[in-house]
Structures are given as structure tokens and as C-alpha cells.
């Protein structure tokens, strides 16, 4: 019964998974030796997918893109141990920016995690039952700079079909207080993971704005 209950708490599961990742990073010395394994990272990212589904048609494109790229990283984890080794392999093969490369997919997945982080920050800071403003701000900040006019237009139209704040809480099987706690946990933990990934890109002179 406990497992069944846990399965009905997707927000709690994703917050716990990223807390574990953050703890892994924080337990290591803050230098180039810090490692994060691909397998637990991809598993944690998989737990974020239900959140995209809960947001409906506005983020359907993001869900499909995100899920496909997380699946690629999960497949990569069968033969590559760490994110660092995965990126170095692509650098050596001169395929970092090639469509379908693990490193390119990692950047897209990181962007999805960041969008959810900003969304949660906006929800925590806002009042009222509408998610339109929090979702719009998160999209504009994280995704919009990399999308063409057609996608931005479709997302804008989809914002009117977002669930209400209460509907989202119901889908996540949380009340306002518990959801706020789990969102805050995800914001803090994912921030540590996102910063680590950004540093992997920047330290290799790969940039993160592409």
C-alpha cells in the first residue's frame, strides 16, 4: 500500500530524487573531480515527466521533446558512467552540437528542469488560482529564446487550457501546504544540479545558449 501511495505523489518523488542528486554533489569536494552518474540523473529526470503532462496542451511539445531526450540519456547510461565522461566523449568525437548527441540532449533536458524550477518559483510567489502567469513567465524565461514564432504562438494559445492551481494540486495528490514544501525542495535541489551541469558546459567552452 505504501508503494501505491508513493506512486500517487509524483511531486514528492521528483523532489526526493533531486534532493538525492544534490546531496551526491554536495558530498563531494567542489572541484573538477565532482561527478554525477548518468543513470541516477536520468532516473530523476524521468520523474519530472508527469509534471509536464499535468500542464496539458501548452507544454505538450516540451513533454515530447523532454521525454525523448531523457530516454536517450537513460540509454547512454548503460555504457557511460558519468555526465562528465559522456560530454568528454562527444567533445572528442566533435559531435557536441550535432542533433541527437548526448551532450545536446543533456542541454535540452537541463532546460526542461530549469523551466519546472522557474514555474515552481512563480507558483510559490503567486496567489490566486490561475497558473497562466507563472507558466507564461517560466516559458518566456527558459524556452522562448530558443523557439521560433510558430511554437511560441502555439504555446501562448495553449496557456488558456492550463489547469487551475487547485486542479494541479489535485493531479499531484497534494494540498497547498504540502505542494509548496515539495516545490521548494525541488527548487533548491534542482538548482544545485542545474548549476553543476552549466559548469560542465562552461568549463569545456561549450556555452549553454544554443
KEVOSE-877639 format. One record per residue (C-alpha): x, y, z; residue in three letters; residue number from 1. Coordinates in Angstrom, 2 decimals. Example, Ala and Ser with C-alpha at 12.3 -4.5 7.8 and 13.67 -1.06 7.14 Angstrom:
+---------+---------+---------+-----+-----+
|       x |       y |       z |  aa |   i |
+---------+---------+---------+-----+-----+
|   12.30 |   -4.50 |    7.80 | ALA |   1 |
|   13.67 |   -1.06 |    7.14 | SER |   2 |
+---------+---------+---------+-----+-----+
This chain:
+---------+---------+---------+-----+-----+
|       x |       y |       z |  aa |   i |
+---------+---------+---------+-----+-----+
|    0.00 |    0.00 |    0.00 | UNK |   1 |
|    2.89 |    2.34 |    0.77 | UNK |   2 |
|    4.30 |    1.92 |   -2.71 | UNK |   3 |
|    0.91 |    2.65 |   -4.22 | UNK |   4 |
|    0.70 |    5.85 |   -2.18 | UNK |   5 |
|    4.18 |    6.89 |   -3.28 | UNK |   6 |
|    3.22 |    6.39 |   -6.91 | UNK |   7 |
|    0.36 |    8.83 |   -6.42 | UNK |   8 |
|    2.76 |   11.53 |   -5.21 | UNK |   9 |
|    4.72 |   12.47 |   -8.35 | UNK |  10 |
|    5.76 |   15.86 |   -6.95 | UNK |  11 |
|    7.19 |   14.26 |   -3.82 | UNK |  12 |
|    9.02 |   11.60 |   -5.83 | UNK |  13 |
|   10.71 |   14.13 |   -8.11 | UNK |  14 |
|   11.63 |   16.40 |   -5.17 | UNK |  15 |
|   13.16 |   13.46 |   -3.29 | UNK |  16 |
|   15.09 |   12.26 |   -6.35 | UNK |  17 |
|   16.67 |   15.66 |   -6.95 | UNK |  18 |
|   17.44 |   16.02 |   -3.26 | UNK |  19 |
|   19.44 |   12.79 |   -3.57 | UNK |  20 |
|   21.30 |   14.14 |   -6.61 | UNK |  21 |
|   22.06 |   17.41 |   -4.83 | UNK |  22 |
|   23.30 |   15.52 |   -1.78 | UNK |  23 |
|   25.58 |   13.47 |   -4.02 | UNK |  24 |
|   27.08 |   16.64 |   -5.48 | UNK |  25 |
|   27.33 |   18.44 |   -2.14 | UNK |  26 |
|   29.07 |   15.50 |   -0.51 | UNK |  27 |
|   31.99 |   15.80 |   -2.94 | UNK |  28 |
|   34.72 |   18.41 |   -2.98 | UNK |  29 |
|   33.91 |   21.45 |   -5.10 | UNK |  30 |
|   36.42 |   20.99 |   -7.87 | UNK |  31 |
|   36.74 |   19.34 |  -11.28 | UNK |  32 |
|   36.60 |   15.90 |   -9.62 | UNK |  33 |
|   32.91 |   16.21 |   -8.72 | UNK |  34 |
|   30.96 |   13.51 |  -10.55 | UNK |  35 |
|   27.30 |   12.81 |  -11.24 | UNK |  36 |
|   26.36 |    9.46 |  -12.72 | UNK |  37 |
|   24.15 |    9.36 |  -15.80 | UNK |  38 |
|   21.88 |    6.58 |  -14.51 | UNK |  39 |
|   20.53 |    8.22 |  -11.33 | UNK |  40 |
|   20.36 |   11.56 |  -13.15 | UNK |  41 |
|   18.24 |   10.13 |  -15.97 | UNK |  42 |
|   16.01 |    8.30 |  -13.48 | UNK |  43 |
|   15.39 |   11.53 |  -11.56 | UNK |  44 |
|   14.62 |   13.35 |  -14.81 | UNK |  45 |
|   12.08 |   10.68 |  -15.72 | UNK |  46 |
|   10.15 |   11.56 |  -12.56 | UNK |  47 |
|    9.67 |   15.13 |  -13.84 | UNK |  48 |
|    7.76 |   13.96 |  -16.94 | UNK |  49 |
|    4.37 |   13.64 |  -15.14 | UNK |  50 |
|    4.54 |   17.33 |  -14.24 | UNK |  51 |
|    4.70 |   18.28 |  -17.93 | UNK |  52 |
|    1.71 |   16.02 |  -18.59 | UNK |  53 |
|   -0.27 |   17.71 |  -15.81 | UNK |  54 |
|    0.21 |   21.09 |  -17.54 | UNK |  55 |
|   -1.71 |   19.95 |  -20.63 | UNK |  56 |
|   -1.51 |   21.07 |  -24.24 | UNK |  57 |
|    0.54 |   24.24 |  -23.61 | UNK |  58 |
|    3.58 |   22.14 |  -22.75 | UNK |  59 |
|    2.85 |   19.07 |  -24.87 | UNK |  60 |
|    5.73 |   19.93 |  -27.22 | UNK |  61 |
|    8.05 |   20.26 |  -24.21 | UNK |  62 |
|    6.89 |   16.95 |  -22.78 | UNK |  63 |
|    7.51 |   15.04 |  -26.02 | UNK |  64 |
|   10.92 |   16.62 |  -26.55 | UNK |  65 |
|   11.92 |   16.20 |  -22.91 | UNK |  66 |
|   10.85 |   12.55 |  -22.67 | UNK |  67 |
|   12.70 |   11.61 |  -25.87 | UNK |  68 |
|   15.93 |   13.22 |  -24.68 | UNK |  69 |
|   15.71 |   11.72 |  -21.19 | UNK |  70 |
|   15.22 |    8.32 |  -22.83 | UNK |  71 |
|   18.42 |    8.91 |  -24.81 | UNK |  72 |
|   20.35 |    9.69 |  -21.62 | UNK |  73 |
|   18.92 |    6.60 |  -19.94 | UNK |  74 |
|   20.12 |    4.52 |  -22.88 | UNK |  75 |
|   23.54 |    6.19 |  -22.72 | UNK |  76 |
|   23.81 |    5.29 |  -19.02 | UNK |  77 |
|   24.10 |    1.62 |  -19.99 | UNK |  78 |
|   27.57 |    2.24 |  -21.42 | UNK |  79 |
|   28.67 |    5.62 |  -19.97 | UNK |  80 |
|   29.06 |    6.12 |  -16.22 | UNK |  81 |
|   29.14 |    9.88 |  -15.60 | UNK |  82 |
|   27.82 |   13.05 |  -17.24 | UNK |  83 |
|   31.38 |   14.31 |  -17.45 | UNK |  84 |
|   32.58 |   11.21 |  -19.33 | UNK |  85 |
|   29.56 |   11.41 |  -21.63 | UNK |  86 |
|   30.33 |   15.01 |  -22.57 | UNK |  87 |
|   34.04 |   14.37 |  -23.00 | UNK |  88 |
|   33.23 |   11.51 |  -25.35 | UNK |  89 |
|   31.16 |   13.84 |  -27.53 | UNK |  90 |
|   33.86 |   16.53 |  -27.43 | UNK |  91 |
|   36.45 |   14.01 |  -28.62 | UNK |  92 |
|   34.13 |   12.86 |  -31.39 | UNK |  93 |
|   33.47 |   16.50 |  -32.38 | UNK |  94 |
|   29.71 |   15.93 |  -32.30 | UNK |  95 |
|   28.60 |   18.07 |  -29.34 | UNK |  96 |
|   26.19 |   20.23 |  -31.34 | UNK |  97 |
|   25.06 |   17.51 |  -33.69 | UNK |  98 |
|   21.33 |   16.71 |  -33.43 | UNK |  99 |
|   20.92 |   13.62 |  -31.31 | UNK | 100 |
|   24.23 |   13.88 |  -29.46 | UNK | 101 |
|   24.05 |   13.03 |  -25.77 | UNK | 102 |
|   25.54 |   16.40 |  -24.85 | UNK | 103 |
|   22.98 |   18.32 |  -26.90 | UNK | 104 |
|   20.22 |   16.23 |  -25.34 | UNK | 105 |
|   21.62 |   16.91 |  -21.87 | UNK | 106 |
|   21.40 |   20.65 |  -22.50 | UNK | 107 |
|   17.75 |   20.29 |  -23.60 | UNK | 108 |
|   16.91 |   18.16 |  -20.55 | UNK | 109 |
|   18.61 |   20.69 |  -18.28 | UNK | 110 |
|   16.45 |   23.39 |  -19.84 | UNK | 111 |
|   13.33 |   21.35 |  -19.03 | UNK | 112 |
|   14.42 |   21.01 |  -15.41 | UNK | 113 |
|   15.05 |   24.74 |  -15.27 | UNK | 114 |
|   11.61 |   25.53 |  -16.71 | UNK | 115 |
|    9.96 |   23.46 |  -13.97 | UNK | 116 |
|   12.16 |   25.15 |  -11.35 | UNK | 117 |
|   11.12 |   28.63 |  -12.51 | UNK | 118 |
|    7.48 |   27.53 |  -12.75 | UNK | 119 |
|    7.56 |   26.35 |   -9.13 | UNK | 120 |
|    9.26 |   29.57 |   -8.02 | UNK | 121 |
|    6.49 |   31.56 |   -9.71 | UNK | 122 |
|    3.72 |   29.40 |   -8.23 | UNK | 123 |
|    5.20 |   29.75 |   -4.74 | UNK | 124 |
|    5.42 |   33.53 |   -5.13 | UNK | 125 |
|    1.94 |   33.97 |   -6.59 | UNK | 126 |
|   -1.58 |   33.96 |   -5.25 | UNK | 127 |
|   -4.82 |   33.14 |   -6.97 | UNK | 128 |
|   -5.99 |   30.03 |   -8.78 | UNK | 129 |
|   -4.67 |   30.74 |  -12.29 | UNK | 130 |
|   -1.38 |   29.23 |  -13.48 | UNK | 131 |
|   -1.27 |   31.36 |  -16.62 | UNK | 132 |
|    1.13 |   33.99 |  -15.28 | UNK | 133 |
|    3.52 |   31.54 |  -13.57 | UNK | 134 |
|    3.60 |   29.27 |  -16.62 | UNK | 135 |
|    3.97 |   32.17 |  -19.07 | UNK | 136 |
|    6.86 |   33.66 |  -17.10 | UNK | 137 |
|    8.61 |   30.28 |  -16.86 | UNK | 138 |
|    8.20 |   29.68 |  -20.60 | UNK | 139 |
|    9.37 |   33.17 |  -21.55 | UNK | 140 |
|   12.42 |   32.96 |  -19.31 | UNK | 141 |
|   13.63 |   29.47 |  -20.21 | UNK | 142 |
|   12.21 |   28.21 |  -23.52 | UNK | 143 |
|   11.02 |   31.17 |  -25.60 | UNK | 144 |
|   14.51 |   32.45 |  -26.59 | UNK | 145 |
|   15.16 |   29.14 |  -28.39 | UNK | 146 |
|   11.79 |   28.71 |  -30.11 | UNK | 147 |
|   10.55 |   30.06 |  -33.40 | UNK | 148 |
|    7.41 |   32.12 |  -33.85 | UNK | 149 |
|    5.13 |   29.16 |  -34.62 | UNK | 150 |
|    5.97 |   27.28 |  -31.42 | UNK | 151 |
|    5.72 |   30.42 |  -29.29 | UNK | 152 |
|    2.30 |   31.13 |  -30.80 | UNK | 153 |
|    1.08 |   27.60 |  -30.12 | UNK | 154 |
|    2.30 |   27.73 |  -26.53 | UNK | 155 |
|    0.62 |   31.09 |  -25.99 | UNK | 156 |
|   -2.70 |   29.66 |  -27.22 | UNK | 157 |
|   -2.27 |   26.59 |  -25.02 | UNK | 158 |
|   -1.84 |   28.71 |  -21.90 | UNK | 159 |
|   -5.61 |   29.18 |  -21.84 | UNK | 160 |
|   -6.05 |   25.43 |  -21.37 | UNK | 161 |
|   -3.77 |   25.14 |  -18.34 | UNK | 162 |
|   -5.23 |   23.51 |  -15.26 | UNK | 163 |
|   -6.05 |   25.78 |  -12.35 | UNK | 164 |
|   -3.74 |   25.83 |   -9.35 | UNK | 165 |
|   -6.23 |   23.64 |   -7.44 | UNK | 166 |
|   -6.58 |   21.21 |  -10.34 | UNK | 167 |
|   -2.79 |   20.86 |  -10.49 | UNK | 168 |
|   -2.63 |   20.17 |   -6.76 | UNK | 169 |
|   -5.34 |   17.53 |   -7.15 | UNK | 170 |
|   -3.49 |   15.87 |  -10.04 | UNK | 171 |
|   -0.31 |   15.79 |   -7.92 | UNK | 172 |
|   -2.30 |   14.48 |   -4.93 | UNK | 173 |
|   -1.07 |   17.33 |   -2.71 | UNK | 174 |
|   -2.71 |   20.10 |   -0.74 | UNK | 175 |
|   -1.45 |   23.68 |   -0.91 | UNK | 176 |
|    0.90 |   23.35 |    2.08 | UNK | 177 |
|    2.45 |   20.02 |    1.07 | UNK | 178 |
|    2.81 |   21.09 |   -2.57 | UNK | 179 |
|    4.57 |   24.29 |   -1.53 | UNK | 180 |
|    7.02 |   22.31 |    0.60 | UNK | 181 |
|    7.81 |   19.84 |   -2.18 | UNK | 182 |
|    8.12 |   22.61 |   -4.78 | UNK | 183 |
|   10.56 |   24.46 |   -2.52 | UNK | 184 |
|   12.55 |   21.23 |   -2.08 | UNK | 185 |
|   12.73 |   20.74 |   -5.86 | UNK | 186 |
|   13.72 |   24.38 |   -6.46 | UNK | 187 |
|   16.63 |   24.14 |   -4.03 | UNK | 188 |
|   17.87 |   20.71 |   -5.13 | UNK | 189 |
|   17.41 |   21.16 |   -8.87 | UNK | 190 |
|   19.24 |   24.48 |   -8.63 | UNK | 191 |
|   22.32 |   22.63 |   -7.39 | UNK | 192 |
|   22.08 |   20.09 |  -10.23 | UNK | 193 |
|   21.43 |   22.73 |  -12.92 | UNK | 194 |
|   24.41 |   24.79 |  -11.74 | UNK | 195 |
|   26.63 |   21.69 |  -11.89 | UNK | 196 |
|   25.54 |   20.94 |  -15.46 | UNK | 197 |
|   26.05 |   24.56 |  -16.53 | UNK | 198 |
|   29.59 |   24.40 |  -15.13 | UNK | 199 |
|   30.28 |   21.23 |  -17.14 | UNK | 200 |
|   29.37 |   23.09 |  -20.34 | UNK | 201 |
|   31.10 |   26.34 |  -19.48 | UNK | 202 |
|   34.34 |   24.67 |  -18.31 | UNK | 203 |
|   34.57 |   22.98 |  -21.73 | UNK | 204 |
|   33.90 |   26.27 |  -23.54 | UNK | 205 |
|   30.71 |   24.81 |  -24.99 | UNK | 206 |
|   28.36 |   27.56 |  -23.83 | UNK | 207 |
|   24.76 |   26.97 |  -22.75 | UNK | 208 |
|   22.84 |   29.34 |  -25.06 | UNK | 209 |
|   22.33 |   27.15 |  -28.12 | UNK | 210 |
+---------+---------+---------+-----+-----+
